[in-house]
Amino acid sequence: MQHMPDNDFDNLFRDKFMNAEVEPSANLWANIEGQITTKRKRTFPLMWVAAASVAVVASVMMFTQSDEKVYLRNAATEVAAIQPAIEQPVSVVEVAQREEEAPAPIKVHAVANRSLAKREVPVAVIAQLIEEPKNINPSMQPSVPNEHLPIKRAEVKALDVVYSANVVPDANAMSNNNGEMLANLGNLTEGDAPEQAIEANKKGIRNMGDLINYVVEKVDKREKKLIKFNTDDDDNSSIIGLNIGFVKLNKKK
Amino acid sequence: MKVAKIYTLDELMEGCKAGNRQMQEMLYRQTASKMLAVCMRYAKDRMEAEDVLQMGYVKIFQKVREFKGEGSFEGWIRRIMVNTAIESYRKNLRTLNVVPIEDAYEQPSSSFDFSSLGMQDLMKVIQKLADGYRMVFNMYVIEGYSHKEIAETLGITEGASKSQLSRARAILQQEILKLEGFGYATHAG
């Protein structure tokens, strides 16, 4: 019988347990495997499916109802050229002076003459002229940003005859130009849509957000889509654009 | 003899980092029995130990990418097991059973014949200890924690850690003496 120091006692235990092994139950690996598998498995995102079907239904409804507003389709500079003429009832002399600065002096005379002669050009002509581009526009409408206010007939009516005479020839020339411009725009926008589609396809459809973007791309040809997701981040696609008529959201701009 | 190719632990570690299920299973097959022995020391019984083992491996597979190669991979696995066991103990912290010590200090220690005792016998003895004693004894004697570390980990004072350790030793010695006596008696038949 002798006293055993704590250290020796501890060492004896440590040695015994150093390489101790106890065989685990056979089914334990299956449990572990099940646990690490269920954590990885993702349930199919029902919310995404719901969002996608809403997007499809809404866009179909939207394009079956064609009560779209019609806007003048002039470029900003052209509008600027017309606007001062409309808003300031100028005398014939002033117009003539202004036109002299322009490179076509002959035309100026014509304008002056005609304005004197045809003092009573009916307002209806202007209305007609303004309506002309309306007829051309609707097809291009969705793809061009709506930056201008629509010009209503009421606004035009307020003009006096002198002024309207001045505008007539200009407007004529312009409407011709517009025809070309609009044709160009038409070409541009037609070329645009496939480009966007290609851009979307380049990245491939990696998640639900991509899929919805792709479907919406096919159905909604406007620049501001019915719904648009940012799919840069791996997992969490976030809405960056929304356009349901009265609700518009676009985080890009 | 196992027929399947034996991978080194480092190879298995790389496989686990890549999320390879086969490599994960092989790592488990190669290390689980050692790790269960660790868990058994901290647990009251085998069932509790296997629960801890399962939690520990799930943690290992989730965290394996964080292993940067400081120390051995097996040491890292063992540390996770011990931490899981301590966590589990703290989570269902049972009240410390106050065990009557029966003048353990007075009793002279005999020279133990450990060779006649198997690891399993010692395991049973350790498992019989009150939870707090078992924790301190395992952490200090087998894992080599300092009293300061034990105090911080278990939320007790250093003094409590020291006194629980010496009580644990005393109880273990008593139990082993009993076991040796019983052992000879029962093994004879």
Interface residues (C-beta under 8 A of the other chain):
Chain A: M1 Q2 H3 M4 D6 F9 D10 L12 F13 R14 K16 F17 N19 A20 E21 V22 E23 P24 S25 L28 W29 N31 I32 E33 Q35 I36
Chain B: R21 Q24 E25 Y28 R29 A32 S33 K34 L36 A37 M40 R41 R46 A49 E50 L53 Q54 Y57 V58 F61 Q62 P108 S109 S110 S111 F112 F114 L117 M119 L122 M123 V141 I142 S166 R169 L172 Q173
